Amino acid sequence: MDLADPRKGVLVGRRSPYPAEFRNDAVALYRAASGKRTYAAVATDVGVTGETLRSWVRQADEQAGRDHSRSKQNTESQSDELARLRAENGRLRKAERSGSSSERSCAGWQPIS
C-alpha cells in the first residue's frame, strides 16, 4: 500500500454493476456539458446518483493523469492575478501615503486609535 495515496493498488468493495462502457459514456456526457450542468443533473439522465458520477469522473481523470488540485493553466492565471493585485495594492498604499497627510490636516481628520 502506498502511503502517499492509500487507495492506490487497493481494491475495496465489489465490482461495479455498471459496465465500463456505460461509465465512460456517462463521464463523456458530463464533460460534453462543459460545466453547464451539475453532476446530479447528468446523473439523473443516466440513472445513477450524482456522487457515483462524480467518482467516475474523478477516476477517469486519475487514469488519464489529470490533476484535480491545480492545473498548470489555473496556477499561471492565479499567479498573474496575484501579481496584478500586489501591484494594485502597492499603488493604493502609495496614493494613501502621499495624499493622506495633506488631506488629514485640511479636513481635520483624526485617526481612530
URGIVEN-V310355 format. One record per residue. N is the residue number from 0. RES is the residue in one small letter. PSI is psi in radians with two decimals (* if undefined). OMEGA is omega as a letter, one per 40 degrees, with the letter a starting at -180 (NA if undefined). Layout:
BEGIN
{{N RES PSI OMEGA} {N RES PSI OMEGA}}
END
This chain:
BEGIN
{{0 m 2.36 i} {1 d 2.21 a} {2 l -0.48 i} {3 a -0.67 i} {4 d 1.61 a} {5 p -0.36 a} {6 r -0.38 a} {7 k 2.19 i} {8 g 0.10 a} {9 v 2.17 i} {10 l 2.10 a} {11 v 2.48 i} {12 g -2.64 a} {13 r 3.01 i} {14 r 2.64 i} {15 s 2.43 i} {16 p -0.12 a} {17 y 2.31 i} {18 p 2.69 a} {19 a -0.66 a} {20 e -0.71 i} {21 f -0.80 i} {22 r -0.76 i} {23 n -0.68 i} {24 d -0.70 i} {25 a -0.72 i} {26 v -0.76 i} {27 a -0.67 i} {28 l -0.74 i} {29 y -0.79 a} {30 r -0.56 i} {31 a -0.43 i} {32 a -0.24 i} {33 s 0.74 i} {34 g 0.02 a} {35 k -0.27 i} {36 r 2.59 a} {37 t 2.90 i} {38 y -0.78 a} {39 a -0.71 a} {40 a -0.79 i} {41 v -0.71 a} {42 a -0.68 i} {43 t -0.70 i} {44 d -0.62 a} {45 v -0.12 i} {46 g 0.51 i} {47 v 3.08 i} {48 t 2.79 i} {49 g -0.66 i} {50 e -0.64 i} {51 t -0.83 i} {52 l -0.72 i} {53 r -0.74 i} {54 s -0.62 i} {55 w -0.73 i} {56 v -0.78 i} {57 r -0.78 i} {58 q -0.72 i} {59 a -0.68 i} {60 d -0.73 i} {61 e -0.71 i} {62 q -0.56 i} {63 a -0.06 i} {64 g 0.32 i} {65 r 2.59 i} {66 d 2.12 a} {67 h -0.38 a} {68 s -0.97 i} {69 r 2.22 i} {70 s 2.84 a} {71 k -0.76 a} {72 q -0.74 a} {73 n -0.72 i} {74 t -0.71 i} {75 e -0.76 a} {76 s -0.61 i} {77 q -0.70 i} {78 s -0.61 i} {79 d -0.78 i} {80 e -0.71 i} {81 l -0.75 i} {82 a -0.73 i} {83 r -0.78 a} {84 l -0.65 i} {85 r -0.72 i} {86 a -0.76 i} {87 e -0.73 i} {88 n -0.76 i} {89 g -0.77 i} {90 r -0.73 a} {91 l -0.72 i} {92 r -0.71 i} {93 k -0.78 i} {94 a -0.66 i} {95 e -0.75 i} {96 r -0.75 a} {97 s -0.60 a} {98 g -0.24 a} {99 s -0.71 a} {100 s -0.72 i} {101 s -0.66 i} {102 e -0.68 a} {103 r -0.78 a} {104 s -0.62 a} {105 c -0.68 a} {106 a -0.10 a} {107 g 0.45 a} {108 w 2.34 i} {109 q 2.27 i} {110 p 2.60 i} {111 i 2.25 a} {112 s * NA}}
END
